[in-house]
Amino acid sequence: MAVEANQEWLKSNGDPHLVLVHRLPSFSFQLNDILQPHFRLLDPVDSPEPACSFLSNHAQSVRALICVANTPLTAETLNLLPSLELVVASSAGVDHIDTRECRRRGIIMTNASTAFAEDAADYAVTLLIDVWRRISAADRFIHAGLWPVKGGYPLGSKLNRSGHRYGFVVFRRHSMSITSSSAYKIYGLILPRCILRNSYGVRLAPRLLVHSDILLVISLSLLASFGLHGCLGGKRVGIVGLGSIGSEVSKRLEAFGCSIAYSSRKEKPRVPYPYYTNVLELAAHSDALVLCCSLSEHTRHIINKDVMTALGKTGVIINVGRGGLVDEKELVQFLLRGDIGGAGLDVFENEPDVPRELFELDNVVLSPHHAIFTSESVEAVHQLIFTNLKAFFSNKPLQSVYQFE
Ligand SMILES: O=CC(=O)O
């Protein structure tokens, strides 16, 4: 945006369509094309002046602000905008915005979780399936050329971690699958009583085991690494935060035959799933937790040591919310010790830094904060921002108003 154009707009103090764009210089701002015909955009990044002096010099009349991506919006910046009434976040999460100050000032906020809900939910469920079925790990297995060498996946390379007790199973067909209940029996070397089925579901007699040609080493905590807990049907999934994203997750998982429960700020009267007032109890009744809630002072490290212990050795954590929801150091330790079954993580506490210990684990799927990014969701969020601004300047009801805690 040309500086001269900015100057001209600024002369029109009190322009009802003046919108301040708050963004980090590194972000390209593609909304311009949609918004410019309708609003006068004031963009400090395109001004030669430093952002703060630009704001204090020019922004007295700004009533609406678009906060682009994760650009921090602090109380200090908000103080420079005495007339501000509306903050439009282009993101689902608003942990980069001083929501407490907005609430104190009576500033309305909108966010983008409705625009991103379907894509974020698709991604969360995909991560869950991947962790349970080891798709990424199996892909790596093939890429590494291991199939012809080692026989069928899985033959993990991480079986010798200290602190695990091992049982031994010998069997003929590497394509064999083991049901989870019988797999538990293998643990502790109760081989004669265990039930194995090959990939056609045919029950195999224990004596077959003796004449087998592949040795597999299994620990209870690593059963999940083999995809032995893989089937989705009947699994209990706890959704943390049943907002627009969580609700889409629940729809998808119901179709897979999972049973859903949730925890949320408040119980949702029209939702049929069991509600847990706290995440600890939800974890104790779940095979997996899917984190879809926003990060706030109330939810930071909501997934802590106690919750992971309650989720248990085969439990899985999926996080498409924010890294800070999970005590990441604890999660790493739980995963390394095999005290939790796996994790699918799209978000991290110190992005873009991801704990290196996780790189080697086949029961962990890592993704670079990518859940919401499709061309459709970007278009949807642009449309949502436009709709909200238009409604605001014509005194109509806004869409996607953020509910302060
Ligand atoms: O993580 C993405 C978002 O909050 O929009």
The ligand as a Tripos MOL2 file, in Angstrom:
@<TRIPOS>MOLECULE
LIG
    5     4     1     0     0
SMALL
NO_CHARGES

@<TRIPOS>ATOM
      1 O1         -3.2540  -22.3430   14.4260 O.2       1 LIG1
      2 C1         -3.8910  -21.6680   13.7030 C.2       1 LIG1
      3 C2         -4.8940  -20.7540   14.1340 C.2       1 LIG1
      4 O2         -5.0530  -20.5650   15.3440 O.co2     1 LIG1
      5 O3         -5.5680  -20.1810   13.2860 O.co2     1 LIG1
@<TRIPOS>BOND
     1     1     2 2
     2     2     3 1
     3     3     4 2
     4     3     5 1
@<TRIPOS>SUBSTRUCTURE
     1 LIG1         1 GROUP 0 **** ****
